[in-house]
């Protein structure tokens, strides 16, 4: 008789590297003979992360249309589908990057209602080094809403996991770890590089022997929370692009992200996350960035030239839905002109998240 699966929530602000970490963890667990499944989450359909994980062999369920806390029943259904389809040993669940108060509204209710179905593990919150610098070391009041969400996410973490450690020197990494530990003295702090496979084994081992804590947010202003989320505009879209002759898909992917990024900057927007998934005949590439000054990063690479592709686009930025729609239109025009390609929008949804209204909250159990 199989034991019940473990459930590991991997949170963190937009662009922290959650999906990349899930893919890397899946590879490590597979080598250990541990089967994994994933659950992604977004405020709308058309999520790059879901398609990316599915393309990388994950059994993936998506909870779309609202966050885990506001659609707890949808989360339970996703867990059940994963269990019924492959009965994984571990389910890796990625909440929406703008959500917080997850211990009170998701993890504690999960422990109460699903303890006979899943073993809920300690809660990890991922932090991108550049985001820490932006929101802690070089904080500007202009992005106070982003900082509110970022701070609240870290307050409730059992594990704070610094990602992309390969982008730092050893001195920079040690300095950052010291700063985070000083600011959150009661929290386990760790660092990883999903790209290089550094620190992942230790993280997995620690998580599996650490019970979830009780760091629920006893004080959180839901009006401020709603305003902070609403300051971020969301765009989910899908394009079909057909080139007059084969082109290098890797170059095309980077150029496209660069073009969107520059248009956000021209409107004085701050990027929370920008990612695209470019799908060719037999291959796919994920490309993105989380900062206007950062170079786009490719995950996977096209081995062959491409002649037509489907492109899924997710943008989270401090701009209005109308601005984001105009950015997409401008990028489509750029593709048509620059590459002499046919380009059409198959799907487009731009919006601001609705105020959070959780199904359950921890203080209901007191």
GIZILIN-V732790 format. One record per backbone hydrogen bond with DSSP energy under -0.5 kcal/mol. CO is the residue of the C=O (numbers start at 1). NH is the residue of the N-H. E is the energy in kcal/mol with one decimal. If there is no record, write none. Layout:
CO,NH,E
CO,NH,E
This chain:
5,119,-2.6
6,91,-2.7
7,9,-0.6
7,121,-2.9
8,93,-2.7
9,11,-0.6
9,124,-1.8
11,126,-2.7
13,16,-1.9
17,21,-2.1
18,22,-2.4
19,23,-2.3
20,24,-2.2
21,25,-2.9
22,26,-2.5
23,27,-1.6
24,28,-1.8
25,29,-2.9
26,30,-2.2
27,31,-1.8
28,32,-1.1
29,34,-3.1
30,33,-1.7
33,35,-0.6
35,89,-1.4
35,90,-2.0
36,59,-0.6
37,92,-2.9
38,61,-2.3
39,94,-2.9
40,63,-2.6
42,65,-0.9
42,66,-0.9
47,51,-1.4
48,52,-2.7
49,53,-2.6
50,54,-2.2
51,55,-2.5
52,56,-1.0
53,58,-2.4
54,57,-1.6
58,60,-0.9
59,38,-2.5
61,40,-2.5
62,64,-0.7
63,42,-2.0
67,71,-1.2
69,72,-0.5
69,359,-2.9
71,75,-1.8
72,76,-2.3
73,77,-2.3
74,78,-2.0
75,79,-2.4
76,80,-2.5
77,81,-2.5
78,82,-2.1
79,83,-2.4
80,84,-2.8
81,85,-2.1
82,86,-2.3
82,87,-1.0
83,87,-0.9
89,6,-2.9
90,37,-1.7
90,92,-0.5
91,8,-3.0
91,93,-0.6
92,39,-2.2
93,10,-2.9
93,95,-0.6
96,99,-1.7
97,14,-0.6
101,105,-1.6
102,106,-2.3
102,107,-2.3
103,108,-2.8
104,362,-0.7
106,110,-2.0
107,111,-2.3
108,112,-1.7
109,113,-2.9
110,114,-2.5
114,117,-1.9
114,118,-2.7
117,5,-0.6
118,120,-0.8
119,7,-2.3
122,124,-0.5
123,158,-2.1
123,159,-2.2
124,11,-3.0
125,161,-2.5
126,13,-0.7
127,163,-2.6
128,131,-0.7
128,132,-1.9
129,133,-2.1
130,134,-2.1
131,135,-2.5
132,136,-2.5
132,137,-1.2
133,138,-3.2
136,139,-0.5
140,143,-2.2
141,144,-1.6
143,147,-2.0
144,148,-2.3
145,149,-1.8
146,150,-2.5
147,151,-3.0
148,152,-2.1
149,153,-2.2
150,154,-1.8
151,155,-1.9
152,156,-1.0
154,157,-1.1
158,188,-1.7
159,125,-2.9
159,161,-0.6
160,162,-0.6
160,190,-2.6
161,127,-2.7
162,192,-3.0
163,129,-0.7
164,167,-2.1
165,168,-1.6
169,173,-2.6
170,174,-2.5
171,175,-2.2
172,176,-2.3
173,177,-2.8
174,178,-2.1
175,179,-2.1
176,180,-2.7
177,181,-2.5
178,182,-2.0
179,183,-2.1
180,184,-2.3
184,187,-1.7
188,160,-2.9
190,162,-3.2
192,165,-2.2
193,197,-1.5
193,198,-1.8
198,193,-2.5
199,203,-1.9
200,204,-2.6
201,205,-2.3
202,206,-2.6
203,207,-2.5
204,208,-1.8
205,209,-0.5
206,209,-1.1
206,210,-0.5
207,122,-0.7
207,210,-1.0
209,211,-0.6
210,122,-0.9
214,216,-0.7
216,218,-1.1
220,222,-0.8
221,225,-2.4
222,226,-2.4
223,227,-2.1
224,228,-2.5
225,229,-2.2
226,230,-2.2
227,231,-1.1
229,232,-1.6
231,233,-0.6
232,353,-0.6
233,317,-2.1
234,351,-1.8
235,315,-2.5
236,349,-2.3
237,313,-3.0
238,346,-2.9
238,347,-1.6
239,311,-2.5
240,344,-2.2
241,309,-2.5
242,342,-2.9
247,249,-0.7
247,306,-2.8
248,252,-2.1
249,253,-2.1
250,254,-2.0
251,255,-2.5
252,256,-2.2
253,257,-2.0
254,258,-2.6
255,259,-2.3
256,260,-2.2
257,261,-2.8
258,262,-2.4
259,263,-1.7
260,264,-2.1
261,265,-2.1
262,266,-2.0
263,267,-1.0
264,267,-0.6
264,269,-2.5
265,268,-2.0
270,318,-2.1
273,316,-3.2
274,289,-2.4
275,314,-2.7
276,287,-2.4
277,279,-0.6
277,312,-2.5
278,280,-0.6
278,285,-2.2
279,310,-2.0
283,280,-3.0
285,278,-3.0
286,299,-3.1
287,276,-2.9
288,297,-2.8
289,274,-1.8
291,294,-1.2
297,288,-1.6
299,286,-2.2
306,247,-2.6
307,243,-3.1
309,241,-2.7
310,279,-3.0
310,312,-0.5
311,239,-2.7
312,277,-2.3
313,237,-2.4
314,275,-2.5
315,235,-2.4
316,272,-3.6
316,273,-1.8
317,233,-3.3
317,319,-2.4
320,324,-2.2
321,325,-2.2
322,326,-2.1
323,327,-2.1
324,328,-2.1
325,329,-2.3
326,330,-2.4
327,331,-2.2
328,332,-2.4
329,333,-2.2
330,334,-2.0
331,335,-2.3
332,336,-2.3
333,337,-2.3
334,338,-3.4
335,339,-2.1
335,341,-1.0
336,340,-0.6
339,244,-0.5
342,242,-2.9
344,240,-2.3
344,346,-0.7
347,238,-2.3
349,236,-2.4
351,234,-2.8
361,364,-2.4
362,365,-2.9
363,366,-0.6
